[in-house]
Amino acid sequence: MGFHRLKYKKKTRQDMIDLSTQFMNVMATRRSVRGFSNEDIPDIVLENIIREVNSIKPSKLLRRLSLYRNKYNNREKNIITGQSNL
């Protein structure tokens, strides 16, 4: 499978601001509800998930983990010092 360059229309600065605000508003109201079942999952589904996880380059994964760790550490420091993230 080859990669194809993504074709997109460049957004204006105001469009980016408006879209990010809309996204933020949607995410502020989103809640996760986890439900579990006893249904079997086809082996190929699990194999595909594992294959995808294994395809992540270590540097990309480490960069993501670093971002999460920094965000968490900053949040903890702000809670301790009484500072707001807003």
C-alpha positions in Angstrom: 0.0 0.0 0.0 1.5 3.3 -1.1 1.0 6.7 0.5 -0.8 9.4 -1.3 -0.4 13.1 -0.6 -3.4 14.5 1.3 -5.2 17.0 -0.8 -6.8 19.8 1.2 -7.9 23.3 0.9 -5.8 25.6 3.0 -7.9 27.3 5.8 -7.7 31.0 6.5 -6.5 32.1 10.0 -10.1 32.9 11.0 -11.4 29.5 9.7 -8.8 27.8 11.8 -9.7 29.7 14.9 -13.5 29.1 14.3 -13.0 25.4 13.7 -10.7 25.0 16.8 -13.3 26.7 18.9 -16.1 24.5 17.6 -14.0 21.4 18.3 -13.1 22.6 21.8 -16.9 23.1 22.5 -17.7 19.6 21.3 -14.9 18.1 23.3 -16.0 20.0 26.4 -19.3 18.1 26.3 -18.0 14.7 25.4 -18.1 11.9 27.9 -16.8 8.4 27.6 -18.9 5.5 28.7 -17.2 2.1 28.7 -19.2 -1.0 28.2 -18.0 -4.5 28.0 -19.5 -7.6 26.5 -18.7 -11.3 26.3 -18.7 -11.3 22.5 -15.7 -12.7 20.7 -13.5 -10.5 18.7 -12.3 -12.0 15.4 -8.5 -12.8 15.6 -7.8 -10.7 12.5 -9.1 -7.6 14.3 -6.7 -8.1 17.2 -3.9 -9.0 14.8 -4.5 -5.7 12.9 -4.4 -3.7 16.1 -1.1 -5.3 17.1 0.3 -4.9 13.7 -0.5 -1.1 13.7 0.9 -0.6 17.2 4.1 -2.4 16.2 4.4 -0.2 13.1 4.7 3.0 15.2 8.3 4.3 15.0 9.9 4.4 18.5 10.8 8.1 18.1 7.1 8.9 17.4 5.9 6.9 20.3 8.5 8.4 22.7 7.6 11.9 21.5 3.9 11.2 22.3 4.7 9.8 25.7 6.9 12.8 26.4 4.1 15.2 25.5 1.7 13.3 27.8 4.2 13.2 30.6 5.0 16.9 30.4 1.3 17.7 30.3 0.6 15.5 33.3 3.6 16.9 35.3 2.6 20.5 34.6 -0.9 19.8 35.6 0.3 18.2 38.9 2.5 21.2 39.6 -0.4 23.6 38.9 -2.6 21.6 41.3 0.0 21.7 44.0 0.7 25.5 43.6 -3.0 26.3 43.0 -2.4 27.7 39.5 -5.0 27.2 36.7 -4.3 25.7 33.3 -6.8 28.0 31.7 
